[in-house]
Amino acid sequence: MGRRVGFESWVERDHLVALDFDPDVIGVVSQPFWLVWRQDGNKQRRHAPDFLVRMTGSRWLVLDSRPAELIRDRDRAAFAAMSHACAAVGWSYAVWDRLDPVLVANHRWLGGYRHPRCFDGSVAGELLETFTRPRPLMDGAEAVGDPLRTLPVLYHLLWRHWLVADLSVVLSHRTAVGVSPKLSDLSDTAQGPSHSEAGW
């Protein structure tokens, strides 16, 4: 999107990074609007969701970030009202709990390499060829060259989903990495991502 998106808690930050990592997400706005409704007769209530997410296929997701142990009856009433309002306009609505800490750590690590400056076309091409058959992360990086040069590109390709790995376990030198099955033509990657495609 080319700009920063605000957050108000570490849980929201983790959710925002996960959204940035999701290739189906096109854009995110924090606290996009107020929903105002009446409850228990004439009592007016209002609630601002944490994020409005624009997704591929003209889909919209309204998201609240809230650790499950912090949700109270007042929150449940607000979430129910938001869910009803979103359904009325054809949007999805969800309340996300804390993410798995391993997934969070992996997302944050790869996010450090999201910027296009981490892309090198020639190194990327060699890495993609090397990982055509899945192999340990460091083995593939060293097969292409000096890891100080190849690892930033490798992590960038993982962020872009051109390379894939199981991020539910700790990312390490032993992690099995392979080319994404969705990447049908390696030549398409020669020019690298644009700034907007890289999530900035």
N, CA, C and O of each residue as an XYZ file, in Angstrom:
800
protein
N       0.818     -1.210      0.000
C       0.000      0.000      0.000
C       0.854      1.263      0.000
O       0.347      2.347     -0.287
N       2.135      1.139      0.316
C       3.016      2.286      0.299
C       2.891      3.204      1.498
O       3.354      4.344      1.449
N       2.270      2.732      2.586
C       2.154      3.575      3.773
C       2.043      2.698      5.018
O       1.815      1.491      4.933
N       2.206      3.330      6.161
C       2.122      2.609      7.421
C       0.665      2.429      7.841
O      -0.202      3.217      7.464
N       0.407      1.381      8.626
C      -0.920      1.116      9.175
C      -0.780      1.028     10.691
O       0.074      0.300     11.198
N      -1.608      1.760     11.402
C      -1.490      1.825     12.857
C      -2.033      0.600     13.566
O      -2.861     -0.135     13.028
N      -1.547      0.393     14.798
C      -2.073     -0.658     15.673
C      -1.967     -0.178     17.104
O      -1.197      0.736     17.400
N      -2.738     -0.792     18.003
C      -2.818     -0.316     19.386
C      -2.362     -1.351     20.410
O      -2.395     -1.077     21.610
N      -1.943     -2.519     19.971
C      -1.469     -3.544     20.904
C      -0.535     -4.471     20.153
O      -0.511     -4.480     18.923
N       0.237     -5.254     20.902
C       1.126     -6.225     20.257
C       0.317     -7.299     19.533
O       0.758     -7.818     18.508
N      -0.859     -7.636     20.054
C      -1.711     -8.616     19.381
C      -2.166     -8.070     18.031
O      -2.139     -8.786     17.029
N      -2.581     -6.808     18.000
C      -2.956     -6.184     16.724
C      -1.770     -6.143     15.766
O      -1.923     -6.373     14.567
N      -0.589     -5.850     16.302
C       0.603     -5.842     15.444
C       0.825     -7.205     14.806
O       1.102     -7.297     13.610
N       0.704     -8.266     15.603
C       0.913     -9.613     15.067
C      -0.112     -9.942     13.993
O       0.218    -10.567     12.985
N      -1.355     -9.523     14.207
C      -2.395     -9.760     13.210
C      -2.118     -8.957     11.942
O      -2.350     -9.439     10.833
N      -1.624     -7.736     12.109
C      -1.333     -6.885     10.955
C      -0.214     -7.478     10.105
O      -0.286     -7.454      8.877
N       0.824     -8.011     10.759
C       1.915     -8.650     10.010
C       1.391     -9.883      9.278
O       1.772    -10.137      8.135
N       0.514    -10.654      9.939
C      -0.066    -11.837      9.287
C      -0.892    -11.444      8.070
O      -0.869    -12.138      7.054
N      -1.618    -10.340      8.166
C      -2.393     -9.849      7.020
C      -1.462     -9.397      5.899
O      -1.730     -9.643      4.723
N      -0.370     -8.736      6.269
C       0.595     -8.289      5.272
C       1.223     -9.481      4.553
O       1.549     -9.397      3.369
N       1.388    -10.583      5.267
C       1.986    -11.784      4.694
C       1.023    -12.530      3.774
O       1.459    -13.270      2.892
N      -0.272    -12.344      3.970
C      -1.292    -13.072      3.216
C      -1.387    -12.531      1.788
O      -1.709    -11.357      1.609
N      -1.118    -13.352      0.765
C      -1.156    -12.847     -0.615
C      -2.548    -12.470     -1.090
O      -2.683    -11.788     -2.106
N      -3.591    -12.897     -0.378
C      -4.951    -12.533     -0.765
C      -5.364    -11.157     -0.249
O      -6.422    -10.646     -0.618
N      -4.538    -10.561      0.596
C      -4.855     -9.248      1.160
C      -4.299     -8.148      0.260
O      -3.111     -8.139     -0.064
N      -5.168     -7.224     -0.140
C      -4.786     -6.116     -1.020
C      -4.520     -4.844     -0.223
O      -3.624     -4.072     -0.564
N      -5.288     -4.627      0.825
C      -5.129     -3.408      1.613
C      -5.738     -3.558      2.988
O      -6.625     -4.385      3.199
N      -5.252     -2.742      3.938
C      -5.725     -2.777      5.318
C      -5.845     -1.351      5.829
O      -4.969     -0.521      5.587
N      -6.939     -1.067      6.542
C      -7.139      0.211      7.214
C      -7.431     -0.082      8.676
O      -8.234     -0.962      8.984
N      -6.783      0.651      9.584
C      -7.049      0.441     11.005
C      -8.166      1.372     11.476
O      -8.270      2.518     11.037
N      -8.996      0.851     12.381
C     -10.141      1.571     12.939
C     -10.876      2.365     11.853
O     -10.905      3.595     11.885
N     -11.462      1.654     10.903
C     -11.986      2.314      9.691
C     -13.298      3.074      9.874
O     -13.575      4.001      9.113
N     -14.114      2.703     10.868
C     -15.416      3.359     11.019
C     -15.978      3.040     12.406
O     -15.485      2.164     13.116
N     -17.021      3.781     12.761
C     -17.789      3.489     13.973
C     -19.104      2.834     13.572
O     -19.770      3.284     12.640
N     -19.470      1.778     14.273
C     -20.808      1.213     14.169
C     -21.590      1.684     15.390
O     -21.164      1.476     16.527
N     -22.742      2.322     15.149
C     -23.573      2.846     16.237
C     -24.904      2.115     16.211
O     -25.526      1.988     15.156
N     -25.343      1.634     17.365
C     -26.622      0.934     17.451
C     -27.237      1.146     18.828
O     -26.581      1.626     19.753
N     -28.501      0.781     18.941
C     -29.204      0.907     20.220
C     -29.377     -0.470     20.848
O     -29.677     -1.452     20.170
N     -29.179     -0.511     22.152
C     -29.229     -1.769     22.882
C     -30.048     -1.569     24.152
O     -30.022     -0.503     24.768
N     -30.768     -2.606     24.524
C     -31.597     -2.543     25.743
C     -32.531     -1.336     25.717
O     -32.549     -0.508     26.628
N     -33.293     -1.272     24.650
C     -34.228     -0.162     24.520
C     -33.611      1.011     23.812
O     -33.375      0.960     22.605
N     -33.341      2.083     24.556
C     -32.831      3.306     23.927
C     -31.351      3.558     24.191
O     -30.827      4.598     23.792
N     -30.669      2.631     24.853
C     -29.257      2.846     25.170
C     -28.408      2.763     23.906
O     -28.407      1.747     23.211
N     -27.693      3.835     23.619
C     -26.861      3.863     22.412
C     -25.470      3.317     22.710
O     -24.856      3.659     23.720
N     -24.989      2.469     21.817
C     -23.642      1.935     21.922
C     -22.921      2.139     20.593
O     -23.548      2.321     19.549
N     -21.607      2.105     20.652
C     -20.825      2.203     19.429
C     -19.556      1.376     19.564
O     -19.064      1.122     20.663
N     -19.039      0.961     18.398
C     -17.833      0.129     18.386
C     -17.067      0.376     17.092
O     -17.649      0.389     16.007
N     -15.758      0.570     17.218
C     -14.886      0.707     16.044
C     -14.069     -0.572     15.916
O     -13.292     -0.890     16.816
N     -14.224     -1.314     14.820
C     -13.411     -2.527     14.640
C     -11.949     -2.150     14.452
O     -11.626     -1.007     14.128
N     -11.072     -3.121     14.658
C      -9.642     -2.835     14.580
C      -9.150     -2.666     13.139
O      -8.333     -1.788     12.860
N      -9.647     -3.505     12.226
C      -9.155     -3.440     10.847
C     -10.288     -3.692      9.854
O     -11.212     -4.464     10.111
N     -10.183     -3.012      8.713
C     -10.983     -3.334      7.532
C     -10.000     -3.820      6.482
O      -9.049     -3.118      6.138
N     -10.235     -5.032      5.971
C      -9.284     -5.695      5.083
C      -9.925     -5.885      3.715
O     -10.993     -6.487      3.594
N      -9.263     -5.367      2.692
C      -9.707     -5.599      1.317
C      -8.937     -6.794      0.769
O      -7.710     -6.845      0.851
N      -9.675     -7.760      0.205
C      -9.068     -8.990     -0.265
C      -9.342     -9.195     -1.752
O     -10.205     -8.538     -2.334
N      -8.600    -10.108     -2.349
C      -8.818    -10.412     -3.758
C     -10.243    -10.917     -3.963
O     -10.887    -11.396     -3.029
N     -10.719    -10.803     -5.195
C     -12.067    -11.267     -5.499
C     -13.148    -10.366     -4.958
O     -14.271    -10.818     -4.732
N     -12.833     -9.082     -4.741
C     -13.811     -8.099     -4.251
C     -14.414     -8.513     -2.916
O     -15.598     -8.293     -2.659
N     -13.579     -9.118     -2.067
C     -14.037     -9.532     -0.740
C     -13.541     -8.552      0.317
O     -12.480     -7.943      0.181
N     -14.342     -8.419      1.376
C     -14.000     -7.535      2.487
C     -14.109     -8.298      3.793
O     -15.017     -9.106      3.992
N     -13.162     -8.023      4.680
C     -13.156     -8.634      6.007
C     -13.037     -7.534      7.044
O     -12.130     -6.705      6.976
N     -13.942     -7.525      7.998
C     -13.848     -6.640      9.157
C     -13.304     -7.486     10.300
O     -13.813     -8.570     10.583
N     -12.262     -6.976     10.952
C     -11.538     -7.791     11.924
C     -11.383     -7.064     13.250
O     -11.019     -5.890     13.302
N     -11.671     -7.799     14.324
C     -11.359     -7.331     15.670
C     -10.283     -8.226     16.253
O     -10.361     -9.450     16.144
N      -9.282     -7.623     16.871
C      -8.200     -8.348     17.516
C      -8.435     -8.307     19.024
O      -8.424     -7.236     19.631
N      -8.644     -9.464     19.617
C      -8.904     -9.480     21.062
C      -8.514    -10.828     21.651
O      -9.070    -11.852     21.255
N      -7.571    -10.851     22.590
C      -7.255    -12.112     23.269
C      -8.510    -12.688     23.918
O      -9.276    -11.964     24.554
N      -8.713    -13.976     23.755
C      -9.951    -14.617     24.223
C     -10.190    -14.384     25.705
O     -11.332    -14.225     26.134
N      -9.101    -14.363     26.502
C      -9.282    -14.233     27.948
C      -9.706    -12.821     28.366
O     -10.101    -12.601     29.511
N      -9.623    -11.872     27.435
C     -10.002    -10.493     27.745
C     -11.404    -10.137     27.254
O     -11.868     -9.021     27.485
N     -12.074    -11.050     26.590
C     -13.412    -10.770     26.046
C     -14.450    -10.857     27.161
O     -14.560    -11.872     27.849
N     -15.204     -9.782     27.326
C     -16.258     -9.705     28.338
C     -17.627     -9.679     27.653
O     -17.720     -9.640     26.427
N     -18.692     -9.702     28.473
C     -20.050     -9.711     27.919
C     -20.312     -8.483     27.054
O     -20.978     -8.577     26.023
N     -19.793     -7.340     27.471
C     -19.979     -6.117     26.693
C     -19.307     -6.256     25.329
O     -19.842     -5.805     24.316
N     -18.129     -6.885     25.309
C     -17.437     -7.109     24.044
C     -18.226     -8.061     23.144
O     -18.357     -7.831     21.942
N     -18.746     -9.125     23.739
C     -19.518    -10.109     22.956
C     -20.720     -9.449     22.304
O     -21.057     -9.758     21.161
N     -21.367     -8.543     23.024
C     -22.524     -7.835     22.456
C     -22.085     -6.960     21.275
O     -22.772     -6.888     20.256
N     -20.937     -6.301     21.424
C     -20.434     -5.459     20.336
C     -20.047     -6.304     19.133
O     -20.326     -5.930     17.994
N     -19.412     -7.429     19.377
C     -19.006     -8.300     18.272
C     -20.224     -8.863     17.552
O     -20.216     -8.999     16.329
N     -21.266     -9.191     18.304
C     -22.495     -9.708     17.688
C     -23.145     -8.643     16.808
O     -23.617     -8.944     15.711
N     -23.171     -7.404     17.284
C     -23.742     -6.309     16.491
C     -22.924     -6.079     15.224
O     -23.479     -5.847     14.149
N     -21.595     -6.144     15.360
C     -20.730     -5.951     14.196
C     -20.910     -7.081     13.181
O     -20.948     -6.837     11.975
N     -21.020     -8.306     13.670
C     -21.227     -9.450     12.783
C     -22.527     -9.310     12.001
O     -22.577     -9.584     10.802
N     -23.583     -8.878     12.699
C     -24.892     -8.696     12.046
C     -24.823     -7.597     10.984
O     -25.370     -7.749      9.892
N     -24.149     -6.487     11.309
C     -24.044     -5.372     10.360
C     -23.234     -5.776      9.137
O     -23.597     -5.438      8.010
N     -22.133     -6.502      9.354
C     -21.299     -6.928      8.222
C     -22.062     -7.885      7.304
O     -21.978     -7.786      6.080
N     -22.798     -8.803      7.906
C     -23.579     -9.755      7.110
C     -24.605     -9.025      6.248
O     -24.906     -9.459      5.136
N     -25.141     -7.920      6.757
C     -26.162     -7.174      6.019
C     -25.618     -6.544      4.746
O     -26.366     -6.308      3.797
N     -24.290     -6.265      4.722
C     -23.699     -5.643      3.525
C     -22.810     -6.627      2.754
O     -22.119     -6.233      1.815
N     -22.827     -7.889      3.145
C     -22.085     -8.904      2.409
C     -20.607     -8.973      2.735
O     -19.823     -9.490      1.939
N     -20.207     -8.455      3.907
C     -18.821     -8.533      4.335
C     -18.632     -9.677      5.328
O     -19.580    -10.089      5.997
N     -17.426    -10.176      5.419
C     -17.091    -11.169      6.441
C     -16.664    -10.442      7.714
O     -16.203     -9.302      7.671
N     -16.825    -11.115      8.830
C     -16.408    -10.547     10.117
C     -15.769    -11.643     10.953
O     -16.228    -12.785     10.956
N     -14.702    -11.284     11.665
C     -14.020    -12.261     12.507
C     -13.405    -11.564     13.710
O     -13.057    -10.385     13.660
N     -13.282    -12.320     14.787
C     -12.548    -11.892     15.974
C     -11.364    -12.836     16.113
O     -11.540    -14.044     16.264
N     -10.154    -12.282     16.063
C      -8.948    -13.105     16.135
C      -8.350    -13.071     17.530
O      -8.164    -12.007     18.120
N      -8.056    -14.247     18.039
C      -7.348    -14.417     19.303
C      -5.854    -14.237     19.042
O      -5.459    -13.938     17.915
N      -5.031    -14.411     20.053
C      -3.581    -14.389     19.868
C      -3.175    -15.459     18.861
O      -3.734    -16.556     18.852
N      -2.210    -15.141     18.023
C      -1.682    -16.116     17.085
C      -0.639    -16.985     17.775
O      -0.088    -16.612     18.810
N      -0.378    -18.141     17.190
C       0.651    -19.024     17.709
C       1.991    -18.286     17.749
O       2.382    -17.689     16.746
N       2.702    -18.310     18.876
C       3.947    -17.529     18.981
C       5.026    -17.936     17.983
O       5.827    -17.096     17.572
N       5.062    -19.205     17.583
C       6.042    -19.632     16.581
C       5.719    -18.988     15.233
O       6.611    -18.489     14.547
N       4.451    -19.004     14.862
C       4.037    -18.370     13.600
C       4.333    -16.879     13.625
O       4.799    -16.314     12.636
N       4.058    -16.246     14.763
C       4.329    -14.818     14.911
C       5.813    -14.527     14.720
O       6.178    -13.594     14.005
N       6.664    -15.320     15.355
C       8.111    -15.110     15.241
C       8.581    -15.294     13.807
O       9.412    -14.525     13.323
N       8.055    -16.308     13.122
C       8.444    -16.538     11.725
C       7.985    -15.403     10.824
O       8.738    -14.960      9.956
N       6.767    -14.928     11.017
C       6.258    -13.810     10.224
C       7.121    -12.565     10.422
O       7.467    -11.880      9.460
N       7.462    -12.281     11.674
C       8.238    -11.077     11.965
C       9.649    -11.181     11.372
O      10.191    -10.196     10.870
N      10.227    -12.365     11.434
C      11.560    -12.546     10.853
C      11.526    -12.314      9.338
O      12.323    -11.547      8.799
N      10.600    -12.982      8.671
C      10.511    -12.823      7.217
C      10.115    -11.406      6.836
O      10.550    -10.887      5.808
N       9.279    -10.776      7.675
C       8.861     -9.409      7.397
C      10.029     -8.437      7.336
O       9.947     -7.398      6.681
N      11.114     -8.776      8.019
C      12.299     -7.939      7.962
C      12.964     -7.937      6.596
O      13.839     -7.115      6.329
N      12.551     -8.855      5.732
C      13.129     -8.970      4.387
C      12.087     -8.714      3.300
O      12.280     -9.104      2.148
N      10.987     -8.061      3.663
C       9.907     -7.852      2.695
C      10.255     -6.802      1.646
O       9.716     -6.841      0.540
N      11.137     -5.874      1.965
C      11.380     -4.727      1.090
C      12.050     -5.167     -0.218
O      12.873     -6.082     -0.214
N      11.699     -4.516     -1.336
C      12.302     -4.876     -2.632
C      13.818     -4.794     -2.670
O      14.445     -5.417     -3.526
N      14.427     -4.030     -1.752
C      15.895     -3.947     -1.757
C      16.538     -5.299     -1.458
O      17.718     -5.501     -1.745
N      15.770     -6.224     -0.885
C      16.296     -7.559     -0.577
C      16.245     -8.492     -1.779
O      16.683     -9.639     -1.696
N      15.714     -8.008     -2.892
C      15.590     -8.851     -4.083
C      16.787     -8.657     -5.005
O      17.211     -7.532     -5.271
N      17.315     -9.763     -5.481
C      18.361     -9.766     -6.510
C      17.932    -10.786     -7.549
O      17.830    -11.976     -7.248
N      17.678    -10.327     -8.776
C      17.109    -11.193     -9.798
C      17.930    -12.421    -10.105
O      17.387    -13.519    -10.221
N      19.248    -12.251    -10.239
C      20.085    -13.407    -10.580
C      20.146    -14.413     -9.443
O      20.078    -15.621     -9.674
N      20.275    -13.917     -8.204
C      20.298    -14.816     -7.048
C      18.945    -15.505     -6.883
O      18.882    -16.698     -6.585
N      17.868    -14.750     -7.078
C      16.528    -15.330     -6.950
C      16.319    -16.463     -7.948
O      15.777    -17.513     -7.604
N      16.751    -16.242     -9.180
C      16.608    -17.287    -10.191
C      17.345    -18.555     -9.809
O      16.821    -19.656     -9.977
N      18.583    -18.405     -9.284
C      19.358    -19.577     -8.880
C      18.724    -20.276     -7.679
O      18.709    -21.505     -7.608
N      18.202    -19.491     -6.738
C      17.549    -20.093     -5.576
C      16.311    -20.883     -5.979
O      16.079    -21.987     -5.486
N      15.526    -20.313     -6.871
C      14.314    -20.999     -7.308
C      14.648    -22.296     -8.037
O      13.957    -23.302     -7.874
N      15.703    -22.268     -8.835
C      16.142    -23.500     -9.498
C      16.645    -24.513     -8.475
O      16.373    -25.708     -8.588
N      17.376    -24.029     -7.478
C      17.952    -24.917     -6.462
C      16.876    -25.587     -5.619
O      17.007    -26.755     -5.253
N      15.811    -24.848     -5.310
C      14.766    -25.380     -4.448
C      13.621    -26.011     -5.238
O      12.549    -26.257     -4.684
N      13.838    -26.273     -6.525
C      12.799    -26.969     -7.303
C      12.429    -28.276     -6.623
O      11.261    -28.663     -6.577
N      13.446    -28.949     -6.097
C      13.208    -30.096     -5.224
C      13.481    -29.639     -3.798
O      14.567    -29.124     -3.532
N      12.535    -29.807     -2.859
C      12.705    -29.310     -1.493
C      14.005    -29.805     -0.850
O      14.409    -30.957     -1.010
N      14.637    -28.891     -0.123
C      15.880    -29.220      0.566
C      16.022    -28.291      1.764
O      15.308    -27.291      1.841
N      16.927    -28.589      2.709
C      17.107    -27.706      3.866
C      17.499    -26.292      3.462
O      18.239    -26.093      2.499
N      17.001    -25.328      4.196
C      17.165    -23.912      3.877
C      18.632    -23.538      3.663
O      18.982    -22.961      2.634
N      19.486    -23.866      4.632
C      20.875    -23.445      4.527
C      21.617    -24.188      3.423
O      22.500    -23.614      2.786
N      21.280    -25.450      3.183
C      21.912    -26.196      2.088
C      21.676    -25.486      0.759
O      22.594    -25.333     -0.047
N      20.434    -25.053      0.539
C      20.115    -24.363     -0.710
C      20.789    -23.010     -0.806
O      21.268    -22.626     -1.874
N      20.830    -22.272      0.318
C      21.474    -20.957      0.309
C      22.957    -21.079     -0.017
O      23.490    -20.289     -0.797
N      23.627    -22.073      0.581
C      25.059    -22.253      0.346
C      25.351    -22.787     -1.048
O      26.415    -22.523     -1.608
N      24.410    -23.535     -1.608
C      24.609    -24.072     -2.952
C      24.644    -22.960     -3.995
O      25.261    -23.111     -5.049
N      23.981    -21.843     -3.698
C      23.928    -20.723     -4.641
C      25.094    -19.763     -4.442
O      25.522    -19.108     -5.393
N      25.613    -19.670     -3.222
C      26.718    -18.746     -2.980
C      26.891    -18.443     -1.515
O      26.446    -19.200     -0.652
N      27.543    -17.325     -1.239
C      27.773    -16.879      0.128
C      26.438    -16.596      0.797
O      25.672    -15.774      0.293
N      26.126    -17.255      1.931
C      24.844    -17.022      2.598
C      24.595    -15.561      2.960
O      23.444    -15.131      3.037
N      25.669    -14.790      3.186
C      25.465    -13.369      3.477
C      24.783    -12.670      2.308
O      24.090    -11.672      2.502
N      24.971    -13.178      1.114
C      24.344    -12.604     -0.087
C      23.037    -13.311     -0.433
O      22.089    -12.675     -0.892
N      22.985    -14.607     -0.217
C      21.829    -15.374     -0.686
C      20.675    -15.435      0.323
O      19.513    -15.511     -0.077
N      20.983    -15.403      1.626
C      19.915    -15.547      2.615
C      18.893    -14.410      2.581
O      17.698    -14.690      2.675
N      19.301    -13.130      2.450
C      18.274    -12.086      2.364
C      17.320    -12.289      1.198
O      16.122    -12.033      1.320
N      17.846    -12.747      0.074
C      16.987    -13.004     -1.089
C      16.082    -14.197     -0.812
O      14.902    -14.180     -1.162
N      16.627    -15.222     -0.189
C      15.846    -16.411      0.141
C      14.677    -16.043      1.062
O      13.541    -16.455      0.829
N      14.966    -15.268      2.101
C      13.897    -14.860      3.021
C      12.867    -13.979      2.316
O      11.671    -14.070      2.593
N      13.337    -13.129      1.407
C      12.404    -12.302      0.633
C      11.478    -13.182     -0.218
O      10.283    -12.907     -0.323
N      12.023    -14.220     -0.813
C      11.207    -15.124     -1.628
C      10.211    -15.895     -0.775
O       9.105    -16.189     -1.228
N      10.592    -16.225      0.455
C       9.632    -16.862      1.372
C       8.519    -15.887      1.739
O       7.352    -16.271      1.815
N       8.882    -14.623      1.966
C       7.847    -13.618      2.259
C       6.896    -13.469      1.083
O       5.692    -13.292      1.273
N       7.435    -13.539     -0.140
C       6.610    -13.359     -1.325
C       5.835    -14.623     -1.714
O       5.036    -14.598     -2.650
N       6.069    -15.725     -0.999
C       5.414    -17.001     -1.304
C       5.901    -17.612     -2.614
O       5.230    -18.476     -3.178
N       7.061    -17.174     -3.105
C       7.653    -17.835     -4.271
C       8.364    -19.112     -3.811
O       8.382    -20.121     -4.516
N       8.942    -19.040     -2.628
C       9.402    -20.234     -1.922
C       8.460    -20.461     -0.757
O       7.884    -19.511     -0.225
N       8.299    -21.715     -0.358
C       7.372    -22.042      0.732
C       8.053    -22.960      1.732
O       8.969    -23.712      1.400
N       7.572    -22.872      2.974
C       8.066    -23.714      4.059
C       6.958    -23.823      5.097
O       6.010    -23.038      5.082
N       7.073    -24.783      5.987
C       6.110    -24.954      7.073
C       6.440    -23.953      8.169
O       7.392    -24.148      8.924
N       5.662    -22.887      8.260
C       5.931    -21.833      9.229
C       5.260    -22.083     10.570
O       5.303    -21.224     11.451
N       4.638    -23.254     10.738
C       4.078    -23.603     12.045
C       5.156    -24.135     12.986
O       4.914    -24.325     14.178
N       6.353    -24.375     12.434
C       7.497    -24.785     13.249
C       8.582    -23.728     13.114
O       8.579    -22.941     12.167
N       9.507    -23.713     14.061
C      10.541    -22.674     14.081
C      11.370    -22.711     12.798
O      11.882    -23.758     12.401
N      11.490    -21.550     12.160
C      12.289    -21.424     10.949
C      13.766    -21.516     11.320
O      14.246    -20.764     12.168
N      14.487    -22.444     10.682
C      15.892    -22.648     11.009
C      16.656    -23.080      9.768
O      16.088    -23.185      8.681
N      17.952    -23.330      9.940
C      18.779    -23.770      8.814
C      18.353    -25.133      8.296
O      18.696    -25.512      7.177
N      17.594    -25.881      9.123
C      17.153    -27.224      8.719
C      15.770    -27.231      8.074
O      15.325    -28.268      7.582
N      15.088    -26.091      8.070
C      13.730    -26.030      7.528
C      13.703    -26.461      6.063
O      14.505    -25.994      5.255
N      12.781    -27.348      5.733
C      12.624    -27.785      4.339
C      11.945    -26.685      3.538
O      10.861    -26.223      3.893
N      12.590    -26.272      2.457
C      12.098    -25.191      1.599
C      11.915    -25.718      0.186
O      12.729    -26.500     -0.304
N      10.849    -25.289     -0.462
C      10.596    -25.677     -1.846
C       9.962    -24.538     -2.607
O       9.541    -23.541     -2.021
N       9.897    -24.692     -3.920
C       9.250    -23.690     -4.767
C       7.736    -23.830     -4.638
O       7.206    -24.940     -4.594
N       7.055    -22.705     -4.578
C       5.602    -22.737     -4.478
C       4.987    -23.425     -5.691
O       5.381    -23.136     -6.821
N       4.028    -24.329     -5.485
C       3.361    -24.956     -6.632
C       2.582    -23.955     -7.476
O       2.231    -24.252     -8.618
N       2.305    -22.766     -6.926
C       1.586    -21.736     -7.674
C       2.510    -20.960     -8.609
O       2.044    -20.190     -9.449
N       3.811    -21.162     -8.464
C       4.776    -20.446     -9.291
C       5.079    -21.301    -10.510
O       6.026    -22.087    -10.504
N       4.279    -21.149    -11.547
C       4.352    -22.050    -12.694
C       5.509    -21.746    -13.629
O       6.036    -22.646    -14.283
N       5.911    -20.464    -13.697
C       6.958    -20.075    -14.646
C       8.011    -19.266    -13.909
O       7.768    -18.120    -13.529
N       9.185    -19.861    -13.706
C      10.232    -19.179    -12.961
C      10.713    -17.921    -13.676
O      11.220    -17.006    -13.028
N      10.565    -17.857    -14.987
C      11.022    -16.675    -15.725
C      10.211    -15.439    -15.360
O      10.676    -14.314    -15.542
N       8.985    -15.647    -14.840
C       8.144    -14.511    -14.469
C       8.719    -13.735    -13.290
O       8.316    -12.599    -13.041
N       9.654    -14.339    -12.566
C      10.183    -13.696    -11.367
C      11.445    -12.885    -11.643
O      11.998    -12.286    -10.721
N      11.907    -12.852    -12.872
C      13.198    -12.238    -13.165
C      13.246    -10.757    -12.803
O      14.281    -10.261    -12.359
N      12.127    -10.046    -12.989
C      12.119     -8.611    -12.733
C      11.886     -8.277    -11.269
O      12.102     -7.142    -10.843
N      11.444     -9.267    -10.498
C      11.223     -9.029     -9.075
C       9.919     -8.307     -8.817
O       9.213     -7.931     -9.752
N       9.600     -8.113     -7.551
C       8.330     -7.465     -7.174
C       8.434     -5.946     -7.251
O       9.515     -5.376     -7.106
N       7.296     -5.303     -7.479
C       7.238     -3.863     -7.358
C       7.101     -3.509     -5.883
O       6.898     -4.394     -5.052
N       7.210     -2.232     -5.550
C       7.072     -1.832     -4.150
C       5.688     -2.184     -3.620
O       5.558     -2.628     -2.479
N       4.650     -1.990     -4.437
C       3.297     -2.295     -3.972
C       3.120     -3.781     -3.770
O       2.436     -4.196     -2.835
N       3.724     -4.600     -4.630
C       3.605     -6.041     -4.483
C       4.337     -6.541     -3.257
O       3.996     -7.593     -2.716
N       5.333     -5.805     -2.813
C       6.138     -6.228     -1.675
C       5.509     -5.810     -0.338
O       6.092     -6.043      0.721
N       4.332     -5.199     -0.387
C       3.652     -4.867      0.840
C       4.086     -3.561      1.476
O       3.929     -3.373      2.682
N       4.639     -2.640      0.661
C       5.070     -1.345      1.182
C       4.317     -0.230      0.472
O       4.534      0.946      0.765
